[in-house]
Amino acid sequence: MLIAFDSTQQALRAEMLLEYAEIDIDICPTPKEITAGCALSIQFPDEDLSCVKEVVVKEKVEIRGIFRLTENGYEEIREWHEEDF
C-alpha cells in the first residue's frame, strides 16, 4: 500500500509518526499515475492499513490518499476517511 501527499512537510511528518508507531515503512517517489502535489510517498504493508489509518486520523495528517497497487495500476482505498472510525 502507498500513501500520497500534497506537501513534503506532511510526508515527512507522516514518516516520523508512522516510524514512532513502529510501522514498517519505505519512502519512495510518488508514482506518476497518482496525481499528487508532493514527489514523496510512503509504502507500508497491507496488514498495517488499520494502524496507518488510525495514525493519519488521530494526528490529522493531510494526505492525498491511500492507494493499493493492482494489475491496472494504483487504486485509491476509499474507506480510510475519518467518518469510518
Secondary structure, DSSP 8 states (H G I E B T S, - for coil): -EEE-S-HHHHHHHHHHHHHTT---EEEE--TTS--S-SEEEE--GGGHHHHHHHHHHTT---SEEEEEETTEEEEEGGGSGGG-
